[in-house]
Amino acid sequence: MRRPLLLIAILAIAAVPAWLWLNPPDLRLAIDHRSRESALLYPREATGRRCAGVVVASLPELTAPEHREALRTQLEQGLMAPESPLEVGFVTSSPTEVTDTLAWIIPGRAILQLRGVPHGYLLVHASPAQDLLRIASRRRWLSSGLIAATRTATTATVAIGETDNGSHLVATLALAYRTGEEAEAALQELIQKQGDFEALGFAARPGTDRITRQTKLLVIRFDIETEIVLRALRNR
């Protein structure tokens, strides 16, 4: 059985204390308002990064087939214009539940999340979270165990960067919940799978349960060897 791409990651709950105290303004994107997934690409940060090309090229897989070619062209043009960030939206192929937090509004904490990964160059935000998580599971980018543990999340945000020496791709997945109890329940479900690598085992830092409950936010960090990312995505 072929394991998910991120199965080999070292996974840890990333507790970022600053998120408790800082309340940066939300960022409004100039994208299609029908979108339920949005992304910010920083070409300058992506320049020279070993995985950036294949990671960005895989982004169109998150949208419906009829939109992929246009999105692929937009991303290629954006990579060649490093002076400004590129804003893109993913128009879903099926109706989704309308939520209070619209996908073309990226919450300010997501920008902090991107700054929290080394050389962060890509931010993907989904509201509601289910479509993005479902596609990630279908593409085998996340394990079924992780998807099951996060099924009650309302929004999902992924930040991607790479280490200074290019040895690892670093990604954080932030999942927001309606209540602190729901967030803590999702964490406990993951803890029950700790060490079970078929379900994507992980190590939780001390105090993660308290921070998860207070922030209503579950943040998971992946550190993945660059060579594994390159082999997996180039073969898609």
N, C-alpha and C positions, 0 to 999 in steps of 0.2 A: 504494500500500500504506500503510495507516494505521500509523504508528510507535507503539511502546509509550509509555505515559504518561511514563515516566521517561527516555525517550531524550534529551530536551532538557536533562536535568540536567547540572550540572558535577559530575563524579564524581571523588572522590579517596579513596585509602586513608587512613583516619584512624588515626594512630599515637598511642595514649594511653599514655604511659609509666607513669602511675599504675596501670594495670591489671597491670603486671608485679609490683608490690610489695604492693598492697592485696588483702586476701582477706576481703571482707565476708561476713557470714552469708547463707545462702540464705533466701528468703522463701517460706513455705508459704501457699498460697491455699486458701480454703474454697470450692472449686468441685467439679463432678462429676469423680470420679476416672477416668472413662472418657475424659475429654478428652485430646487430644494437642496442642491449641493453647490458650493462655490469654492473657488481657490484663489490664492494669491501666490504668484511666482516672482521671486526676486532674482532676475538673471545675473546680476553682478555677483551675488553670493554663490550662484550655481557655477559660475565660470571656473574651470579648472578642477571641479569636484569629480571624482571618479565615477560615481553612480548617477549623477544628475541627469545625464542624457537618457539612460534607460528608464529612470524613475519618471521623468517628465513624459517620455514617450508612452509609458503605460497608463498615464492619467486618463486618456480617452476611453479606456475600458470601463470607467465608472459611469458612463452615460449610455444612452440608447444607441444602437448601431447606426441609425440614420443621422446622428449628430457627430459621430466620431471623426469623420474626415475633416469637417470644418474645424473642429476643436484641435485636431492634430496640426493643421495648417496654422492656426492661431498661435499655438504653443511654439512651433518652430520659428515663427516670425518674432515672437516675444523673446526667445533666447538670443536672438541676434540684435536685440535692442537693450543693452544692459543698463541704460541710464535711468529707467523707470520700472516700477513693478508692473506686472501684468495681472489684470483681473479677469477671471473667466467664470462662467456659470454652466451648470449641467442641467439641461431641461429633461425632467424625468419623462419616461415613456408611458407611465400610468399615473392616474390621479393619486395624490397623497393627502394625508390629513393636514389641514391647515393649522398651523400653530401660531402662538403669539410671537415667537421669535422667528422672523423671516430669514430665509437663507441668504438674502443679499445684504443682511446686516451681520457682520462678523463681530462677536462680542470682544470687548477690549482685552479680556483675560487671554483670548487666543493669541493676541500679539505678544503678550508676555510668555505664552507657551512657546512660540517660535523663537523668541530670544533665549529661551532656556536650553535649546539644543545647539551644539557647536555648528557654526556656519550655516544656520538655518536658511533654507532657500525655498521651501514649499510649505504652504499651509492649506489644508482642505477642511472645510466646515460643512456639516450636514445637519439640517433641521427639517423634519425629524430624522433621528439617527438610523432608523430601521433599514431604509433603502441602501445606505452606504454600507452598513454592516452586512446586509444580505449579499450584496455584490462582492464584498471582500471575502466572505465565506465561500461563495460560489467560485471565485477565482483562486481559492485556496491560499489567500494571503493571511487569513486568520483561521485559527482552529475552530471546530464546531463547539468545543468546550468553552472557549472564550466568548463566542457569539451567544451561547446559551446563558452565560453568566451576566451578560450586559443587555439582555432583551428588554429591560424596562427603562433604558436610557432614553432621554428626550432629544438630546443633541450629541453629536460626536465631532471632535476636532482632532486632526492629525497634523503634527508638525514634523518636518523632516530636515535633517542636516547631516553633516559628516565630520569625523574627527580631523584634527589638524594633519595627521600623517596619512589620512585616507584609508586607514585599515578597517574602519567600521562605519556603517551607516547607522545613525542614531535617529530614532523616531519616538515620539510620545503620542499616545492616544488618550485624549481627555473626554470622559463621558459625564454628562450632566444629568441629574435626576430631579424629580419633583420635590422629593423630601430627603432629609439626611438618612432616614431609616431605609429608604430604597437603595441609596448609595452604599450604605454599610452592608445591606443584605447581598448586594452584588459582589462586594469585596469578600464577604464570608464565603460565598459560593466559589470564588476563585481560590481562597485559602484552602478549602477542602480538596482542591485539585493540586495543591502544592507538591511538587516532586513527581506528579503524574505527567510524563512528557508526551504521552499520547493526547493529553488535554492541554498541553502547553503549561508546564510547571513554572513557578516564579518564586522570587524571594521578596517578602514584604518588609519594609523598613519599620522599626519600632515607632509607634504612635500613628501609624497609617490609618487605623480604624477611627481614631478621634478626629483627625484632620478630614477624612472622607465624610464623616457624619456632619461636621461643622460646615464644610464648604459645599455639600451636596454634589461633590465632584470626585470621580475616581480617575486617577491619572496613572497610566501604565507606560513604562519606558522599555523600549527594545534596543538592544545593541547587537547588530548583525554584521558578520564579517562581509566586507565589500565583495570579495570573490564569489561568495554564495549569492549575493544579490545580483551581480552581473550575470552569472551563469543562469539563474532562474528566470530573470526578466528577458535576457537575450533569446532564450529558447521559447518564449511565448509566441 
